[in-house]
Amino acid sequence: MRLQQSDPIFNMGVDVMRPAYNFEPQYRVTMLTREDWTKATGAPPVVKGLIWFTDGSKVREGTGAGVYGQSVGQRLSFSLGRYATVFQAEVYAILACAYEIQSQNRPEKYMSICSDSLTALKALKAIRTTSPLIHQCQKALNDISIWHAVGLFRVPGHAGIRG
């Protein structure tokens, strides 16, 4: 009994739920290649408006997520503890970015969110999910898409892209 009280893993929720569906996402997911990013100066032409970069990572000490608003020069970082996975951190970073975009109430038409996580982007593009985190992120992306044309773009890791 004392073990359960001393270790936070025993008090964690699970990232599973009954299937939820996102039949008509209001945002677009585009899997860009390394060549798309490196053949032109700056971002590829499809990446427009305010540009945001997201990332998740895990080291021995814990897991974290980060957001960088290149166009607005804003940085956010979040500690997610020892038990979150890299996948959860990647999705959490995109979710935090969507919430930040929503809170800023900016007039720009286009919002581009760039991530190096192919798995997270595929999960957000999927019609069916059993993950509450993915479902929450899909909902947040749909919500900001009411006011902005939202695009999620893959940035291949270590592509030499500033952001």
C-alpha positions in Angstrom: 0.0 0.0 0.0 2.8 2.4 0.8 4.3 1.8 -2.6 1.2 3.0 -4.3 1.2 6.2 -2.3 4.9 6.9 -2.9 5.0 6.4 -6.6 3.0 8.8 -8.8 2.7 6.2 -11.6 0.1 4.4 -9.6 -2.1 7.6 -9.5 -1.9 8.4 -13.2 -4.8 8.2 -15.5 -4.6 6.2 -18.7 -4.5 7.6 -22.2 -7.3 5.4 -23.6 -11.0 5.9 -24.1 -13.9 4.7 -26.2 -13.3 5.5 -29.8 -14.0 9.1 -30.8 -14.2 10.3 -34.4 -13.0 13.4 -36.2 -14.8 13.0 -39.6 -14.3 16.5 -40.9 -11.1 18.0 -39.5 -10.9 21.8 -40.2 -7.1 21.8 -40.2 -4.8 20.3 -42.8 -1.9 17.9 -42.2 1.0 17.9 -44.8 4.0 15.6 -44.6 6.8 17.7 -46.1 10.1 16.2 -47.0 13.6 17.3 -46.1 14.0 18.4 -49.7 10.8 20.6 -49.4 12.5 22.4 -46.4 16.0 22.7 -47.9 15.4 23.7 -51.5 14.2 27.2 -50.8 15.4 29.9 -48.4 13.1 30.1 -45.4 10.0 27.9 -45.1 8.4 26.1 -48.0 5.7 28.2 -49.7 2.8 26.1 -48.2 4.0 27.1 -44.7 2.6 30.6 -44.3 1.3 33.1 -41.9 2.4 32.8 -38.3 4.9 29.9 -38.0 5.1 27.8 -34.9 7.5 24.9 -34.1 6.7 22.2 -31.6 8.8 19.4 -30.1 8.8 16.8 -27.4 11.7 14.9 -25.8 12.6 12.5 -23.1 15.8 12.2 -21.1 16.6 10.3 -18.0 15.4 13.1 -15.7 12.0 13.4 -17.4 9.9 14.3 -20.4 9.2 17.8 -21.8 7.4 19.7 -24.5 8.3 22.9 -26.2 6.7 25.5 -28.5 8.5 28.2 -30.4 6.5 31.0 -32.2 9.0 32.0 -34.8 7.0 34.9 -36.1 6.2 36.3 -32.7 9.5 35.3 -31.0 7.7 33.4 -28.2 9.0 30.3 -26.4 7.1 28.0 -24.1 8.3 24.9 -22.3 6.5 22.3 -20.2 7.8 19.6 -17.9 5.7 16.5 -18.2 7.3 14.3 -15.5 9.1 11.0 -15.7 6.3 8.8 -17.1 5.0 10.6 -20.2 6.2 9.1 -23.5 7.9 11.0 -26.3 4.7 10.6 -28.4 2.6 12.2 -25.6 5.1 15.0 -25.3 5.0 15.7 -29.1 1.2 15.8 -29.1 1.1 17.9 -25.9 3.4 20.4 -27.6 1.0 20.7 -30.5 -2.0 21.0 -28.1 -0.2 23.7 -26.1 0.5 25.5 -29.3 -3.1 25.4 -30.3 -4.1 26.8 -26.9 -1.5 29.5 -27.2 -2.8 30.5 -30.7 -6.3 30.6 -29.3 -5.3 32.8 -26.3 -3.5 35.3 -28.5 -6.6 36.1 -30.6 -4.4 37.3 -33.5 -5.8 38.6 -36.8 -3.6 36.6 -39.1 -5.4 34.3 -41.4 -2.8 31.5 -41.6 -1.3 29.5 -38.8 1.4 27.0 -39.5 2.4 24.4 -36.8 5.5 22.5 -37.6 6.5 19.2 -35.9 9.1 16.6 -36.5 6.8 13.8 -35.2 5.5 11.8 -38.1 3.6 9.6 -35.6 1.9 12.5 -33.9 0.9 14.1 -37.2 -0.5 10.8 -38.4 -2.5 10.4 -35.2 -3.9 13.9 -35.5 -4.9 13.2 -39.2 -6.7 10.0 -38.3 -10.5 9.9 -38.3 -10.7 7.5 -35.3 -8.8 7.7 -32.0 -8.9 6.0 -28.6 -6.5 8.5 -27.0 -8.0 11.3 -24.9 -4.9 13.4 -25.6 -5.3 13.0 -29.4 -9.0 13.7 -29.2 -8.4 16.9 -27.1 -5.7 18.1 -29.5 -8.0 17.4 -32.6 -10.7 19.4 -30.9 -8.4 22.3 -30.1 -7.1 22.4 -33.7 -10.7 22.4 -35.0 -11.6 25.2 -32.6 -8.8 27.5 -33.8 -9.6 26.6 -37.4 -12.8 28.6 -37.0 -10.7 31.8 -37.0 -7.6 30.7 -38.9 -6.5 28.4 -41.8 -4.5 26.0 -39.7 -1.9 23.7 -41.3 0.3 21.1 -39.5 3.5 20.4 -41.3 6.2 17.8 -40.9 9.7 19.0 -40.4 12.1 16.1 -40.8 14.3 15.9 -37.7 17.7 17.6 -37.9 16.7 19.1 -41.2 18.8 22.2 -40.5 15.7 24.3 -40.2 15.7 27.3 -37.9 13.0 26.8 -35.3 
